[in-house]
Amino acid sequence: MQKDKLLIIDDEERLRSLLARILELEGYDVLVASTGKEGLKKLQHESIAVVISDVKLPDVNGIELTSQIKAGWPATEIIVLTAFGTINDGVKAIKSGAFDYITKGDDNEKIIPLVSKAMDKALLQQRVLELEKKLNNKFGFDRLIGKSAAITDVIKLAQKVALTDTTVLLLGETGTGKELFAEAIHQASPRNAKTFVAVNCSAFTKELLESELFGHKAGSFTGAVKDKKGLFEEANGGTIFLDEIGELDHDLQAKLLRVLESQQFLKIGDTRPTQVNVRILAATNRNLLDEVNQGSFRSDLYYRLSVFTITLPALRHRKKDIAPLAEYFMNYFGLKVKKQFTGLSEKFIEKLEAYNWPGNIRELKNIIERAVILADDNTVDETLLPYEMQQPQTSKPGSVLSAFDLSTVEKLHIQRVLNHTHGNRAETARLLNIGIATLYRKLKDYGLE
């Protein structure tokens, strides 16, 4: 969408020409139409940011036209022209999605700042939609950011298996993007026109998960007042993604094995099997082979799930991708909070690349969102990072900190308060209710200087 392209819809040629001339002198690319039908046709063939439309048109009411335009082109902003004494029409138009209204005969200079504001909003909306599309577009692998060998090798494997109907087991630490990969595999598969269903197996009790996955018959248990379709039925013809598969109860493991072997299952309370055609993708951050050896995971299910295994790399193993990922999240969250940034400072990137990222991409996303919210100017710099990332954490030689050790709790609390005060030590000492000298001693003891 071009920022300076707008459309004037009005059946009064004199007014239409006058408005077009005024706005062309302001540098806008102006198109004109005399009817609603003609205006909609131009919208179909041109990328128009703003529409200025009369509320009274020969073939359609401007309020109805506003609704049609917003339904078809949600990022386009509409300014409605009303006749003197018909302000009520303008109010109705705004309720239908118009940006604003202006009364015909008003000083023409009023239209210029109004159009400018509408243009800015339209451009922002379009950029948000484009980023949303990158997050949710049909071309699944296009939204996977990264050029490092660690991630490109994995993407190539996933692209190859996506074209088949093979069961895939995605391995990797928490936050490495396993669900994103699963959806990308689905979108690149012949099943992409059908449903993709994702379920976290650790988020439900055994009984509730069984009902969610396989459904139940009315009266099969207390509260089952009617038949319920399970997620396997919802995903029929498509793909189901079972995240945290290592958390699956032993009885449900047996039921899942039957689906893998026969594409059939029994609903709770049913006596006849339900037939489905579903591709199964699974993921875990556990070592399932160890779980098999310990007897907590069925070996037959493991070998059926791991026909094709893909291990996603941790973020610390793909350092080259940290900067582009951070920049992407900066732009995405910047648009969400209506801020524009020139970029990330070199020191900010250095701190990100020096960090170990135990939470992987999910943690990076959260840290960038926080930095964007805190930023006061157009550059994201290292002062916006959590305090513990600004100061490399070290411990006293020979010291071992545990989760139950009092000094560990004290250190973490001091870090949190420092983070809250953005490193202001005087304010930190005040909030902790200790002297500044005591704070400096503790900072030295805990390696937080």
N, C-alpha and C positions, 0 to 999 in steps of 0.2 A: 504494500500500500504506500503510495506517495503522500507525503505530508501535505503537499500544496494542491491536491486535486479535490475539487468539490463540484457538486451538482445543484443547480437551481431549478426547481420545479414550480412553475407559475404560468397560468394561462394569459396573464396580462403582459403583452410583449414589451410595452414601454418600461414597466417596473423591472421585468426580467433583464432587459438590456442594461438598464441603469445599474442594477446590482452587480451584474457581470462585469461591467466596466470598472466600477469601484474596486471590486475584489481583484480584478486583473492588474490594476495599478499597484495593489499591495503584493503582487508577485504570485498569486494563486493561479493554478491551471483550472479554468472554469468551463464546465459543460452545462448545457441548458436543455430543458424539456418543458413542453406545454401541458402535458397530461401525466397522470400517475402511471398509466401503462407505459408511456414512453420513458418515464424516469426509471421504472423497474427494468426495462430493457437495457438501458445504459448501465445500470448497476451490475447486470449480468455480464457485461462485456468490458467493464472498466473497473479499476481498483480505486474506489472513491472513499475518501476519508470522512467528508462531511456533506450532508444534504440540507439544503435550505428549501423548505416546501411551504406553499400556501396551504392554509387549512381548508379552503374552498376550491376544489378543482372540478372540472367538468365531468370527470368520469369516476371520481372516488373522493371520499371524505379524507382530509389530511390526517385525522386521528387514526382512521383505519389503515391508511398508507404507512403511518409511523410504525404500527404494530407489524405490518408485513415486512418492512425494511429491517426492523430489529430482529425479526425471526430468521430472516435469510442472511443478514449481514450484521451480526451482533457487535462487531468492532466499529461499525460506522455510526457516527453521531448525527443527530437530526435537530435542526433549528426550525421551528414552526413560525410562519408568518400569519398573524391574526389581524382581522379588521378591527377598527376602533370600536370599543364597547363589547368585544367578544373575548375578553380575557379568559372567561370560563373555558373556551375552546383550547386555549393554551395550556391551562391547568390539566385538562383531560389528556392533552397530547403528552405532557410530561409523565403522567401516570401510565401512559402507553409505552414509555421508553424514550421520549424526546429529551435532548440535552437541555434545551431551554426554548423560550418563545420570545418573539418581539412583535410589537404592534406596527403595522404598516403606517407610514407617515411620520414615525419617529425620526429623530436626527439620524441620518445615514452613518454618522461616525460611530454610533452605538454598535452597529453590526460588525465592525472591524475587530474590536477586542473580544466580542462574543465568538466570532469565528475562530480567532486565535486560540481561545481557551478550548473550544470544541476540537480543533485540530490537534492540540497537545494531548487531549484525552484519547482521541481516536488512535493516535500513534502509539501511546502507552498501551492501550488495549490490544492493539495488533501485536506489539512485541511480547506481551504476556501470553497471548494465544499461540504465538510461534514457539515460545519456550514450553508451554503446556503441551504443544504438539510433539516437541522433542522428547518430552517425558512419556507421552502416551501414544505416540504414532504407531501406525500399523507396521512400519518397517522396523521390527523389533531391534535388530542389531545396530541400526543407525544411532540409537540413543545411548549406546555403550561408549563412554568417553575413555580414551587412552590409546597411546601409540607404543607403549613399552612392549618389548618382546613377550614379557610375562602374560600380558592380557591379550595381545593379538594372536598368540598361539592358541589360547583357550577359546577365543572367538571363532577361529577357524574350525576347531573341533566341533563346537556347538552348531555352527552353520552346516556342517556335513551331516550331523545326526538329526538336525531339524527336519530334513527332507524325508526321513524315514518315520516309522511308527514305533521305533525302539524305545523301551523304558530307559530313562536316564537318571543316574544318581549324582546329584551335585554335592560336592564336598567343599569345606572351607570354613574359616572362622566366622563368627557372628559379624554381620555388617559388611560382608564382602560383595553383596549384591546377588545372592542366589535366586531370590524371587524375580529380580529383574532379568536374569539369564533365562529362567524358566519361561517367563512370558515372551521373551525374545524368540526362544525355540518354538513356542506355540505359534507366534505371529509369522514365523518363516516356514511353517509347516503347511501341508495340504489341509489341515484342520482349522486354519485361521479364521474361516467364516463362522465357525461354531464357538461355543462358550469356553473361556478360560476361567477355571475356578481355583482359588488358592485357599488353603486352610492350614493353620498352625496347630499341629497335633498336641502341642504342650499347653494350649490355651483352654482345654476342656477336661472335665473329668472323663473317666472311661465310659460311663453310661451316656453322658451327653454327647461325647464324640461319636459313639456308635450311632446314635440317633441322627446326628448331623451328617455323617458320611453316608449312611445306608437308609435312613428314613424309618418310619414305623407305621403300624396299622392302628386305627382307632381302637382304644380299649386295651392296648397291649401293656400299659402301665398307668399309674395314677397321673392324671393330667393330660393323657393322650386322648383328647376329645375328638380328633379327626385324623384321617390319614395324612402323612407328611412325606413329601419327596425328599430324598437325601441328596447330598452334593454330587454323588456319582450319577444320579439321574439327571441333575441339573447340567452336568458336564457331558451328557450323552452326545456323541459325535465330535466332541472337542477334547479338552485336556484338563486333567486335575493335577494340581501341584500340592504335594504333601510335605509341608515344611516341618522340621524337627521330627523326622520319621523315627529317630531313635527313642523318642518318648512314648511310642505306641505300645499299649498294653498287649500282653502275650495273646489274649483271646482275640483281640482285634487284628493282631499280626496274622493269625490263622485265617481270619475272614478276608483280609486284604490279599493273602496268598491265593485264595480261591478266585478272587476277581482277576488277578493276574493270569491265572491258569485257564479260566473258563469264561471270563467277562460276565460272571453271574454272581449274585449275592442274595441273601435272605434279609428282608426288612425285619425289624423287631416285631414279633407277633405274627409274622406271615408264615405260611407253609409252602408257598410256591415261590421259586426263585425269580428274581427280576433280571432281565437280560439288558446289558448296556454295551456300548462301543466307545470306550474311553482310553485315551493314552495317559499313562501315569508317569509323572515326573516327581522325584523325591529329593529331599535335601536334609543334611544334618551337619552339625559341627563336631559330632562325636566320631570316634574311631569304631565303626560298626563291626569290624573284624574282631577287635578286642571284646566288644559286647557279645559277639557270637561265641568266642572262646570262654567267656564268663557265664554263658548260658542265659543271658538276659535278652538276646535277640536271636530269632530263628535263623538257622543257617540256610534253610531252603528259601526263605523270603529274601535274605541278603543276596543270594546268588541270582534270584530273579530280578531284584531291583538294580543290581550292579552290572547289568549286561553292558552298559556303556557308562563309564564313570568320568566325570569332569571335576577336577580340583581347581577352585578359584583361588588366585594368589592373594595373599594379604597385602594391604596397602603399603606396608613397609618394604615389600619386595618389588614395588613398582613406583619408585620415587619420581621417575620422569612424568608420571601421570598426575602427581599431586597438584602442580601449578595449574594445568588446564581444568582439572576437576574443581579446584578452588575458584578459579575465574568463572566457570560456568555457574556455580552456586552463588557467587557474588552477584552476577547479573540477574539470576533468577529471583533471588530474595530482594535485590534492589528494586526490581519492578514491583514486587509485592508490596513493599513499603514506600513506593514512589520516591526512590532515591536513585541518582545516577552517579556512577563511579568511573574515574579515569583508569583505575587498575589497582593492583595489589603491590605494596612496597616490596623492595628486594629483601629487606630484613624479615618482613612478614613471611615471604616464601621460604627464606632460609630456616626460620623457626619451624614452619610446617614440615619441611623436609628433614629436619633434625629430630623430629618427634617420632615415637615408636608406633603410634596409632593402634592401641589395643582394641579400639572399637571400629577400626577400619573406615570405610567410606561413610557409614552412618554417623560416626563421630565427627568426621571432617565436615559433613553437611551441617551438623548441629553447631559446630564452632563457627563456621562461616555465617550462618544465620544470625548468631549472637553478635558477631562483629559488625554485620550490616546494620543491625538495630542500634548498636552503640555509636556507630560512626557519625561524626558531626560535620565532616567535610567530604570531598569527593575522592579521597584516597583511603584505602583500608591498610592500616599499618600495624606493626607488632604490638602497639599499646592496647589494641583491642582484643588481643588473645587472653585467655585465662591466665592468671598470674603464674600458675605452675608451669605453663608452657613458655612464658617469658624468661623464667629463671630455671635453668637445668637443675633437676632434683638430684641431690647427692646425700649420702648419709655419713655419719661419723665413721672413721675407719674401724672395722671390726664389729660395728653395731648391726644387729638384726632386728628389724621391725616386724611385728606381727599384728594381725587384725585385733588381737586381744590386749596388745601392749598399750599402756596408758600414754606413752610418748607418741605412739602412732596416732592415737585419737587427737592429741594436742596439736601435733604437726599438721594434720589434715584440717583441723578447725582454724588454725592460724592461716593456712593457705586460703581457705574459703573467705575469711574476713578480709585478707589482703586483696583477694579477687573482687570482693564487694566494694572495696574502697579504691580500686584501680591502682593499688600499690602505695597509697598514701599511708605512711607508717605512723604518723602522729594520730591520724584518725583511727587507724587499726588499734593502736595502743589504748585509745580512749574507749573504743567499743569493747575491747577485751578486758577493760578495767584493770590494766597493769601499767606500770611506768614505762616510759620510752626506752630507758636503759635495759629493763627486763626484756622488752620485746627484741631489742637488738641482740641481746645475749642468746635468746631462744632462736632467732633467725640464724645466728652463727652455729649454734649447736645442731640445728636441723638441716644445715646446708642450704638455707633459703635466702642467703644474702644476695 
